[in-house]
């Protein structure tokens, strides 16, 4: 794709003739606060307003021009700008020369995407942008960049929350290779059951003609028809017997603590600067797929350790005598259990601030109750949100607040030493409560001369 300009748009849709000459774009954005100089800004209609209200802001940030169904300065008008963006993504995908890797899973997909970006020296979707429009924008930008430079792989994160959505993402992205990180209770309000989660996410494996990897946990959940040609992978503890699944890709975990762990893969010993069994599995997926795509294992291992992970995913930071585990990005029963595993390996006293796990449908109360039961050994628990009331019901020592604002009054119940985990679904915005907690700690920390 040589240029993102009005003539290209005209090959895909009826486009109004602009009043002035417009430069070609170098990228795509549909959120004004993410516009980079040279982007084409797609001003889309939405549930809570219209993107045209932000057209001036986008132009001020350097947008090349605006595409919308409403007129604007330096804009062109099309009947359906969202459909046009998706069609641009499909065209870009047809023109891409590099391999496309699709990553999905109930937990771990964003981190695995970041690790694959490193081991494959690839491009990848930014952050957790895994919706059809975001994927289309990523495909367009990859095709534009590929025309200007070297051909490299593209790693795409595919996220779904309802039946049939994976088929649309597959049609748009047409992945060559696929990785399935996990299958667990997530988005059950739209997907209905664990079996449906397995079928939807497993469809990505069935669609990829090349290499297909699935964690051993996910592989065990797949219907038999979706296991064909799929290689399971698993990190085994040093004394753990190897499973009997054929074509298993194994690694061994030799040692671990609250901050890091040591694994061995293909005879290579790696000290991973991230805690938790889930991170070891994610690292193995990135190493194994890179090797199967022709990257020397030693090179892949070196690259892996340079990976930059997205924020809010078990990030560890120290404030005086206290260690905070920031896992505020998202939560479901599987990822919450993994976060508690890391917390238990951390210095005591141990506390957790746990917000609602959203979109669990009719099973929400049962899952929150189970999470509460799993916290009974902790020194302090603060449950936040209406669904989280079931956490307190299962753990009478837990405190409960109906929302983050009410929870602020309970922050003093958390320890000022040891380790505190913050975790909730994205919609809870628990990072705001975490900031308030950090501000309290910083305000109460004595200065060097002893004054508060």
Secondary structure as a PSIPRED ss2 file (coil, helix, strand):
# PSIPRED VFORMAT (PSIPRED V4.0)

   1 X C   1.000  0.000  0.000
   2 X C   1.000  0.000  0.000
   3 X C   1.000  0.000  0.000
   4 X E   0.000  0.000  1.000
   5 X C   1.000  0.000  0.000
   6 X H   0.000  1.000  0.000
   7 X H   0.000  1.000  0.000
   8 X H   0.000  1.000  0.000
   9 X H   0.000  1.000  0.000
  10 X H   0.000  1.000  0.000
  11 X C   1.000  0.000  0.000
  12 X C   1.000  0.000  0.000
  13 X C   1.000  0.000  0.000
  14 X C   1.000  0.000  0.000
  15 X C   1.000  0.000  0.000
  16 X C   1.000  0.000  0.000
  17 X C   1.000  0.000  0.000
  18 X C   1.000  0.000  0.000
  19 X C   1.000  0.000  0.000
  20 X C   1.000  0.000  0.000
  21 X C   1.000  0.000  0.000
  22 X C   1.000  0.000  0.000
  23 X C   1.000  0.000  0.000
  24 X C   1.000  0.000  0.000
  25 X E   0.000  0.000  1.000
  26 X C   1.000  0.000  0.000
  27 X E   0.000  0.000  1.000
  28 X E   0.000  0.000  1.000
  29 X E   0.000  0.000  1.000
  30 X C   1.000  0.000  0.000
  31 X C   1.000  0.000  0.000
  32 X H   0.000  1.000  0.000
  33 X H   0.000  1.000  0.000
  34 X H   0.000  1.000  0.000
  35 X C   1.000  0.000  0.000
  36 X C   1.000  0.000  0.000
  37 X C   1.000  0.000  0.000
  38 X C   1.000  0.000  0.000
  39 X E   0.000  0.000  1.000
  40 X E   0.000  0.000  1.000
  41 X E   0.000  0.000  1.000
  42 X E   0.000  0.000  1.000
  43 X E   0.000  0.000  1.000
  44 X C   1.000  0.000  0.000
  45 X E   0.000  0.000  1.000
  46 X E   0.000  0.000  1.000
  47 X C   1.000  0.000  0.000
  48 X C   1.000  0.000  0.000
  49 X E   0.000  0.000  1.000
  50 X E   0.000  0.000  1.000
  51 X H   0.000  1.000  0.000
  52 X H   0.000  1.000  0.000
  53 X H   0.000  1.000  0.000
  54 X H   0.000  1.000  0.000
  55 X H   0.000  1.000  0.000
  56 X H   0.000  1.000  0.000
  57 X H   0.000  1.000  0.000
  58 X H   0.000  1.000  0.000
  59 X H   0.000  1.000  0.000
  60 X H   0.000  1.000  0.000
  61 X C   1.000  0.000  0.000
  62 X C   1.000  0.000  0.000
  63 X C   1.000  0.000  0.000
  64 X C   1.000  0.000  0.000
  65 X E   0.000  0.000  1.000
  66 X E   0.000  0.000  1.000
  67 X E   0.000  0.000  1.000
  68 X E   0.000  0.000  1.000
  69 X C   1.000  0.000  0.000
  70 X C   1.000  0.000  0.000
  71 X C   1.000  0.000  0.000
  72 X C   1.000  0.000  0.000
  73 X C   1.000  0.000  0.000
  74 X C   1.000  0.000  0.000
  75 X E   0.000  0.000  1.000
  76 X E   0.000  0.000  1.000
  77 X E   0.000  0.000  1.000
  78 X C   1.000  0.000  0.000
  79 X C   1.000  0.000  0.000
  80 X C   1.000  0.000  0.000
  81 X H   0.000  1.000  0.000
  82 X H   0.000  1.000  0.000
  83 X H   0.000  1.000  0.000
  84 X H   0.000  1.000  0.000
  85 X H   0.000  1.000  0.000
  86 X H   0.000  1.000  0.000
  87 X H   0.000  1.000  0.000
  88 X H   0.000  1.000  0.000
  89 X H   0.000  1.000  0.000
  90 X H   0.000  1.000  0.000
  91 X H   0.000  1.000  0.000
  92 X H   0.000  1.000  0.000
  93 X H   0.000  1.000  0.000
  94 X H   0.000  1.000  0.000
  95 X H   0.000  1.000  0.000
  96 X C   1.000  0.000  0.000
  97 X C   1.000  0.000  0.000
  98 X C   1.000  0.000  0.000
  99 X C   1.000  0.000  0.000
 100 X E   0.000  0.000  1.000
 101 X E   0.000  0.000  1.000
 102 X E   0.000  0.000  1.000
 103 X E   0.000  0.000  1.000
 104 X E   0.000  0.000  1.000
 105 X C   1.000  0.000  0.000
 106 X C   1.000  0.000  0.000
 107 X C   1.000  0.000  0.000
 108 X C   1.000  0.000  0.000
 109 X H   0.000  1.000  0.000
 110 X H   0.000  1.000  0.000
 111 X H   0.000  1.000  0.000
 112 X H   0.000  1.000  0.000
 113 X H   0.000  1.000  0.000
 114 X H   0.000  1.000  0.000
 115 X H   0.000  1.000  0.000
 116 X H   0.000  1.000  0.000
 117 X H   0.000  1.000  0.000
 118 X H   0.000  1.000  0.000
 119 X H   0.000  1.000  0.000
 120 X C   1.000  0.000  0.000
 121 X C   1.000  0.000  0.000
 122 X C   1.000  0.000  0.000
 123 X E   0.000  0.000  1.000
 124 X E   0.000  0.000  1.000
 125 X C   1.000  0.000  0.000
 126 X C   1.000  0.000  0.000
 127 X C   1.000  0.000  0.000
 128 X C   1.000  0.000  0.000
 129 X C   1.000  0.000  0.000
 130 X C   1.000  0.000  0.000
 131 X C   1.000  0.000  0.000
 132 X H   0.000  1.000  0.000
 133 X H   0.000  1.000  0.000
 134 X H   0.000  1.000  0.000
 135 X H   0.000  1.000  0.000
 136 X H   0.000  1.000  0.000
 137 X H   0.000  1.000  0.000
 138 X H   0.000  1.000  0.000
 139 X H   0.000  1.000  0.000
 140 X H   0.000  1.000  0.000
 141 X H   0.000  1.000  0.000
 142 X H   0.000  1.000  0.000
 143 X H   0.000  1.000  0.000
 144 X H   0.000  1.000  0.000
 145 X H   0.000  1.000  0.000
 146 X H   0.000  1.000  0.000
 147 X H   0.000  1.000  0.000
 148 X H   0.000  1.000  0.000
 149 X C   1.000  0.000  0.000
 150 X C   1.000  0.000  0.000
 151 X C   1.000  0.000  0.000
 152 X C   1.000  0.000  0.000
 153 X C   1.000  0.000  0.000
 154 X E   0.000  0.000  1.000
 155 X E   0.000  0.000  1.000
 156 X E   0.000  0.000  1.000
 157 X E   0.000  0.000  1.000
 158 X C   1.000  0.000  0.000
 159 X C   1.000  0.000  0.000
 160 X C   1.000  0.000  0.000
 161 X C   1.000  0.000  0.000
 162 X C   1.000  0.000  0.000
 163 X C   1.000  0.000  0.000
 164 X C   1.000  0.000  0.000
 165 X H   0.000  1.000  0.000
 166 X H   0.000  1.000  0.000
 167 X H   0.000  1.000  0.000
 168 X H   0.000  1.000  0.000
 169 X H   0.000  1.000  0.000
 170 X H   0.000  1.000  0.000
 171 X H   0.000  1.000  0.000
 172 X H   0.000  1.000  0.000
 173 X H   0.000  1.000  0.000
 174 X C   1.000  0.000  0.000
 175 X C   1.000  0.000  0.000
 176 X C   1.000  0.000  0.000
 177 X E   0.000  0.000  1.000
 178 X E   0.000  0.000  1.000
 179 X E   0.000  0.000  1.000
 180 X E   0.000  0.000  1.000
 181 X C   1.000  0.000  0.000
 182 X C   1.000  0.000  0.000
 183 X C   1.000  0.000  0.000
 184 X C   1.000  0.000  0.000
 185 X C   1.000  0.000  0.000
 186 X C   1.000  0.000  0.000
 187 X C   1.000  0.000  0.000
 188 X H   0.000  1.000  0.000
 189 X H   0.000  1.000  0.000
 190 X H   0.000  1.000  0.000
 191 X H   0.000  1.000  0.000
 192 X C   1.000  0.000  0.000
 193 X C   1.000  0.000  0.000
 194 X H   0.000  1.000  0.000
 195 X H   0.000  1.000  0.000
 196 X H   0.000  1.000  0.000
 197 X H   0.000  1.000  0.000
 198 X H   0.000  1.000  0.000
 199 X H   0.000  1.000  0.000
 200 X H   0.000  1.000  0.000
 201 X H   0.000  1.000  0.000
 202 X H   0.000  1.000  0.000
 203 X H   0.000  1.000  0.000
 204 X H   0.000  1.000  0.000
 205 X H   0.000  1.000  0.000
 206 X H   0.000  1.000  0.000
 207 X H   0.000  1.000  0.000
 208 X C   1.000  0.000  0.000
 209 X C   1.000  0.000  0.000
 210 X C   1.000  0.000  0.000
 211 X C   1.000  0.000  0.000
 212 X E   0.000  0.000  1.000
 213 X E   0.000  0.000  1.000
 214 X E   0.000  0.000  1.000
 215 X E   0.000  0.000  1.000
 216 X H   0.000  1.000  0.000
 217 X H   0.000  1.000  0.000
 218 X H   0.000  1.000  0.000
 219 X H   0.000  1.000  0.000
 220 X H   0.000  1.000  0.000
 221 X H   0.000  1.000  0.000
 222 X C   1.000  0.000  0.000
 223 X C   1.000  0.000  0.000
 224 X H   0.000  1.000  0.000
 225 X H   0.000  1.000  0.000
 226 X H   0.000  1.000  0.000
 227 X C   1.000  0.000  0.000
 228 X C   1.000  0.000  0.000
 229 X C   1.000  0.000  0.000
 230 X C   1.000  0.000  0.000
 231 X E   0.000  0.000  1.000
 232 X E   0.000  0.000  1.000
 233 X E   0.000  0.000  1.000
 234 X E   0.000  0.000  1.000
 235 X E   0.000  0.000  1.000
 236 X E   0.000  0.000  1.000
 237 X E   0.000  0.000  1.000
 238 X C   1.000  0.000  0.000
 239 X C   1.000  0.000  0.000
 240 X C   1.000  0.000  0.000
 241 X C   1.000  0.000  0.000
 242 X C   1.000  0.000  0.000
 243 X C   1.000  0.000  0.000
 244 X C   1.000  0.000  0.000
 245 X C   1.000  0.000  0.000
 246 X C   1.000  0.000  0.000
 247 X C   1.000  0.000  0.000
 248 X C   1.000  0.000  0.000
 249 X E   0.000  0.000  1.000
 250 X E   0.000  0.000  1.000
 251 X E   0.000  0.000  1.000
 252 X E   0.000  0.000  1.000
 253 X E   0.000  0.000  1.000
 254 X E   0.000  0.000  1.000
 255 X E   0.000  0.000  1.000
 256 X E   0.000  0.000  1.000
 257 X C   1.000  0.000  0.000
 258 X C   1.000  0.000  0.000
 259 X C   1.000  0.000  0.000
 260 X C   1.000  0.000  0.000
 261 X E   0.000  0.000  1.000
 262 X E   0.000  0.000  1.000
 263 X E   0.000  0.000  1.000
 264 X E   0.000  0.000  1.000
 265 X E   0.000  0.000  1.000
 266 X C   1.000  0.000  0.000
 267 X C   1.000  0.000  0.000
 268 X E   0.000  0.000  1.000
 269 X E   0.000  0.000  1.000
 270 X E   0.000  0.000  1.000
 271 X E   0.000  0.000  1.000
 272 X E   0.000  0.000  1.000
 273 X C   1.000  0.000  0.000
 274 X C   1.000  0.000  0.000
 275 X C   1.000  0.000  0.000
 276 X C   1.000  0.000  0.000
 277 X H   0.000  1.000  0.000
 278 X H   0.000  1.000  0.000
 279 X H   0.000  1.000  0.000
 280 X H   0.000  1.000  0.000
 281 X H   0.000  1.000  0.000
 282 X H   0.000  1.000  0.000
 283 X H   0.000  1.000  0.000
 284 X H   0.000  1.000  0.000
 285 X H   0.000  1.000  0.000
 286 X H   0.000  1.000  0.000
 287 X H   0.000  1.000  0.000
 288 X H   0.000  1.000  0.000
 289 X H   0.000  1.000  0.000
 290 X H   0.000  1.000  0.000
 291 X H   0.000  1.000  0.000
 292 X H   0.000  1.000  0.000
 293 X C   1.000  0.000  0.000
 294 X C   1.000  0.000  0.000
 295 X C   1.000  0.000  0.000
 296 X C   1.000  0.000  0.000
 297 X H   0.000  1.000  0.000
 298 X H   0.000  1.000  0.000
 299 X H   0.000  1.000  0.000
 300 X H   0.000  1.000  0.000
 301 X H   0.000  1.000  0.000
 302 X H   0.000  1.000  0.000
 303 X H   0.000  1.000  0.000
 304 X H   0.000  1.000  0.000
 305 X C   1.000  0.000  0.000
 306 X C   1.000  0.000  0.000
 307 X C   1.000  0.000  0.000
 308 X C   1.000  0.000  0.000
 309 X C   1.000  0.000  0.000
 310 X C   1.000  0.000  0.000
 311 X C   1.000  0.000  0.000
 312 X C   1.000  0.000  0.000
 313 X C   1.000  0.000  0.000
 314 X C   1.000  0.000  0.000
 315 X E   0.000  0.000  1.000
 316 X E   0.000  0.000  1.000
 317 X E   0.000  0.000  1.000
 318 X E   0.000  0.000  1.000
 319 X E   0.000  0.000  1.000
 320 X C   1.000  0.000  0.000
 321 X C   1.000  0.000  0.000
 322 X E   0.000  0.000  1.000
 323 X E   0.000  0.000  1.000
 324 X E   0.000  0.000  1.000
 325 X E   0.000  0.000  1.000
 326 X E   0.000  0.000  1.000
 327 X E   0.000  0.000  1.000
 328 X C   1.000  0.000  0.000
 329 X C   1.000  0.000  0.000
 330 X C   1.000  0.000  0.000
 331 X C   1.000  0.000  0.000
 332 X C   1.000  0.000  0.000
 333 X H   0.000  1.000  0.000
 334 X H   0.000  1.000  0.000
 335 X H   0.000  1.000  0.000
 336 X H   0.000  1.000  0.000
 337 X H   0.000  1.000  0.000
 338 X H   0.000  1.000  0.000
 339 X H   0.000  1.000  0.000
 340 X H   0.000  1.000  0.000
 341 X H   0.000  1.000  0.000
 342 X H   0.000  1.000  0.000
 343 X H   0.000  1.000  0.000
 344 X H   0.000  1.000  0.000
 345 X C   1.000  0.000  0.000
 346 X C   1.000  0.000  0.000
 347 X C   1.000  0.000  0.000
 348 X C   1.000  0.000  0.000
 349 X C   1.000  0.000  0.000
 350 X E   0.000  0.000  1.000
 351 X E   0.000  0.000  1.000
 352 X E   0.000  0.000  1.000
 353 X E   0.000  0.000  1.000
 354 X E   0.000  0.000  1.000
 355 X E   0.000  0.000  1.000
 356 X C   1.000  0.000  0.000
 357 X C   1.000  0.000  0.000
 358 X C   1.000  0.000  0.000
 359 X C   1.000  0.000  0.000
 360 X C   1.000  0.000  0.000
 361 X H   0.000  1.000  0.000
 362 X H   0.000  1.000  0.000
 363 X H   0.000  1.000  0.000
 364 X H   0.000  1.000  0.000
 365 X H   0.000  1.000  0.000
 366 X H   0.000  1.000  0.000
 367 X H   0.000  1.000  0.000
 368 X H   0.000  1.000  0.000
 369 X H   0.000  1.000  0.000
 370 X H   0.000  1.000  0.000
 371 X H   0.000  1.000  0.000
 372 X H   0.000  1.000  0.000
 373 X H   0.000  1.000  0.000
 374 X C   1.000  0.000  0.000
 375 X C   1.000  0.000  0.000
 376 X C   1.000  0.000  0.000
 377 X C   1.000  0.000  0.000
 378 X C   1.000  0.000  0.000
 379 X C   1.000  0.000  0.000
 380 X E   0.000  0.000  1.000
 381 X E   0.000  0.000  1.000
 382 X E   0.000  0.000  1.000
 383 X E   0.000  0.000  1.000
 384 X E   0.000  0.000  1.000
 385 X C   1.000  0.000  0.000
 386 X C   1.000  0.000  0.000
 387 X C   1.000  0.000  0.000
 388 X C   1.000  0.000  0.000
 389 X H   0.000  1.000  0.000
 390 X H   0.000  1.000  0.000
 391 X H   0.000  1.000  0.000
 392 X H   0.000  1.000  0.000
 393 X H   0.000  1.000  0.000
 394 X H   0.000  1.000  0.000
 395 X C   1.000  0.000  0.000
 396 X C   1.000  0.000  0.000
 397 X C   1.000  0.000  0.000
 398 X C   1.000  0.000  0.000
 399 X E   0.000  0.000  1.000
 400 X E   0.000  0.000  1.000
 401 X E   0.000  0.000  1.000
 402 X C   1.000  0.000  0.000
 403 X C   1.000  0.000  0.000
 404 X H   0.000  1.000  0.000
 405 X H   0.000  1.000  0.000
 406 X H   0.000  1.000  0.000
 407 X H   0.000  1.000  0.000
 408 X H   0.000  1.000  0.000
 409 X H   0.000  1.000  0.000
 410 X H   0.000  1.000  0.000
 411 X H   0.000  1.000  0.000
 412 X H   0.000  1.000  0.000
 413 X H   0.000  1.000  0.000
 414 X C   1.000  0.000  0.000
 415 X C   1.000  0.000  0.000
 416 X C   1.000  0.000  0.000
 417 X C   1.000  0.000  0.000
 418 X E   0.000  0.000  1.000
 419 X E   0.000  0.000  1.000
 420 X E   0.000  0.000  1.000
 421 X E   0.000  0.000  1.000
 422 X E   0.000  0.000  1.000
 423 X E   0.000  0.000  1.000
 424 X C   1.000  0.000  0.000
 425 X C   1.000  0.000  0.000
 426 X H   0.000  1.000  0.000
 427 X H   0.000  1.000  0.000
 428 X H   0.000  1.000  0.000
 429 X C   1.000  0.000  0.000
 430 X H   0.000  1.000  0.000
 431 X H   0.000  1.000  0.000
 432 X H   0.000  1.000  0.000
 433 X H   0.000  1.000  0.000
 434 X H   0.000  1.000  0.000
 435 X H   0.000  1.000  0.000
 436 X H   0.000  1.000  0.000
 437 X H   0.000  1.000  0.000
 438 X H   0.000  1.000  0.000
 439 X H   0.000  1.000  0.000
 440 X H   0.000  1.000  0.000
 441 X H   0.000  1.000  0.000
 442 X H   0.000  1.000  0.000
 443 X H   0.000  1.000  0.000
 444 X H   0.000  1.000  0.000
 445 X C   1.000  0.000  0.000
 446 X C   1.000  0.000  0.000
 447 X C   1.000  0.000  0.000
 448 X C   1.000  0.000  0.000
 449 X C   1.000  0.000  0.000
 450 X C   1.000  0.000  0.000
 451 X C   1.000  0.000  0.000
 452 X C   1.000  0.000  0.000
